[in-house]
């Protein structure tokens, strides 16, 4: 059974999964696919080639799947894929991909996207990500699993934010952030590790100690930042340190926020 309010507009061709609830004055486009038990509260617009995974809830005045805010976009066929059990609050905007950027914007599972935040074209967002009120994630960004982006913050296009990192409120992030990093300040600086997040996840004390030692090596060791990371790769035992080092040595179009 589905519950569709009489004032909602569902275009022919839209796929509405079992158990969906579509509230007053929603507009669902012809190429939209809603998974099982998705709820659109009211006044929600879901447009384009957009998929929303099961159990997700979209709150009033969110606009999901409208064309990218990119002047190079020429109407090419692109997609927005949103995973399961996401909470998308009021006035959130999420755009599909662009032809020159891979063609798809992806959102993982179990995210919380608070009021007024924006996810731009071709971004890839992992699982259990929290984007706080009025934060903006620019085009082509990568937010790995368990990232938190503070309110009124901005993440520059092409930036990668590693797993478990946290960005404080009112911060502009212009360079890659290592996994489990803590970034804060008007122009973001890498100010330590997300120790609170690590402890909440039950990460073992020896892994946290190893991460702190690795961070200190990256901060004060000899050679360039990349040299220090390569040395750590040969010395580290903790999988958390290996994750951080692999992230640093991976392919990227940006430089790094360094300690």
N, C-alpha and C positions, 0 to 999 in steps of 0.2 A: 504494500500500500504506500502511496505517496500522497502528500498533502500540498496542493497548489492553490494559492489564494486566487479568487476570480479576477483580481486586478493585475496579476502577474502576466507578463508577455513572454511566452515560450515559443520561439520561432520553430518552424517545421524543420526537422532534421536533428534537433537537439536530442541527446540521449540522457534521460533522467533515470538514475538507478533506483532500485527498490528502497523504500523507507525515507526518501528525500522529502524535505519540507522546504517549500518556496513561498516566502511571505509576500505581503502586499507590495505592489509596484516594483517588483523585481523585473529585470529584463535579461533573458537568457538567449544567447545567439544560436544560430543554426548549426554551428560546428562545435558547440560546447558538449562536454561529456562530464556528467556528475556521477561519482561513484555512490555506492550504497550509503544511506543515512547521512548524506550531506545536507546541511541546513543553510539556507540563505534567509537571513532574518527579515529584512525589508529594504526596499530602495537599493538593492544591490544590482550592479551591472556586471555580467559575465559575457565577454565578447570573444571573437576570434576563434582560433583553433586552440582551445583551452581545455585542459583536463584537471579536475579537482578530485583528489582521492577520498576514499571512504571515511566517514566520520568527521570530516572537516566542517567548521562552522564559519560563515562569513557574516559579519555584522553590517548594520546599515551604512549606506553611502560609500561602501568600498567599490572600486572600479577595477576589475580583474580581466586582463587580456586585451585591453585596448591597445592601439598601435603604439610602437615605441616613440619616445621623445628624442628622436635622432633624425637630424635633417637629411641624412644620407638614406633613410628608409624610403624605398620606392614602391611599397605595397607588395613586396615579395611574400611568399607563403611561408610563414614561420609559426612557432608554437610556444605555448606556455604549459608546463607540466608541473602540477602541484601534488605533493604526496598526501599521505593519509593523516588524519587527526590533527590537522593544523587549525589554529585559532587566528583568524584574520579580522582584526578589529576595525572600528569605524574609520572611514576615509582613507584606508590603505589603498595604494595603487601598485599593481604588478603588471609589467609589460612583457610581451613575448620577445623572442629573439629577432635578430636581423640577418639578412642574407650574408653580409660580410663578417658576421660575428659567430657563425655556427648554426644559426637558425632556431635555437631553442633556449629558453630560460627554464631552469629547473629548480624546484623547491623540494626539499626532502620531507621527512615525516616529523610529526610531533613538534612543529614550530609554533612560536607565539610572535605574531606581528602586531605590535600595539598601534594605537590610533595614529593615523596620519603618516605612517612610515612608507617608504617607497623602495621597491625593488625594480631596478632598471633592466633593460634588454640584455640578454645573453649572460646574465649573472647565473652562477651555480651556487646554491645554498644547501648546506648539508642538513642532517637530522638534529632535532632538539635545539635549534638556533632560536635565540630571542633577539628581536630587533625592537628597541624601545621607542616610545612616542616620538614621531617626527624625525627619526633618523633616516638618512638617504644612502642607499647602496647604489653606486653608479654602475654603468654598463661594464660587462665583462669581468666583474669581480667574482672572486671565489671565497665563500665563507664555509670553512670546513665544519664538521660536527661540533656541537656543544659550544659554539661561539655566542657571546653576548655583545651586542652593540648598544651603547648607552644612548639616552635620549638626546635629540638635537645634534647628533654627531653625523659626520659625513665620511664616506669611504670613497676615495678617488678611483676612477676607472682603471681597470686591469689589476688592482691590488688584490693580493691573496691574504686572507687572515687564517692562520693555522688553527687546528683543532684545540678547543678548550681555551682559546684566548678571550680576553675581555677588554673592551674599549670603553673608557669612562665617558660620562656625559660631556656634551659640548666640545667634542674633539674632532679635529680634521686629520684623517689618516691618509697619507700620501704615499706610503711605502709599505712593503710586505711586513706582516706581523708573524713572528715565529709561534709555533704551537705553545699554548699555555702562557703566553705573554700577557702582561698588563700594560695597557697604553692609556695615557691620560695627558691632558693639557690642551690648550687652544690649538697648537700644532702638535700632533701626537708624538710623544717620545716613549721609547720602550723603558718602562720604569720598574721592571721587576717581573715576577711570575704571578700568575693567577693562583696564589696559594689557597685562597678560600675555595675556589672551584675544585682544585685537586683534592683537598680534604673532604669536601662534600661527596666527591665521587669515590671515596674510600681508597685512593691511591696509597700504596704502601709507603711508609716513612723513608725506607731506603731509596725508593724511586724519587721522592721529593728531594731528599738530600742530594742525590745524583744530579737532578735537574738544577738545583741551586749551584752546585759546583760547576756544572757545565755553563750555566749563565755567567758565572764569574770568569770562567776561562774565555768565553766569547767577549766579555767586557775588557779584560785586562791582559790577555795573553799576547804573545809576540806575533808579528806578522799581520796580514790583512784579516778582515772578518772571515773571508772564505778560507784562508789558511788555517785559522783557528778551528773552523768547523771541520775541515778535513782531518786535522789532528784528533779531534774528538771522535770522529768516526772510527779511527783505529784503536782508540782507548776505551770507549764507552762499553758498559755492560747493560745498563738499563735500557729497556725498549723505549721508554719515554725520551731518553736522550737521543737514541737512534732516530726516532720519529722527528725530533727537532732538527737534527743534522741533515737527514734526508730532505726535509723541507727546504732548508737553506741551500743545499746543493742542487735542488731541482731546477727545472726550467722556469724562468720568469722574465717578464718584460720590465720589471720594476727593481729598484734597489731596495735595501732593507732598512727598517727602523733598527738601529743598533743600540745596545745597552749604553 
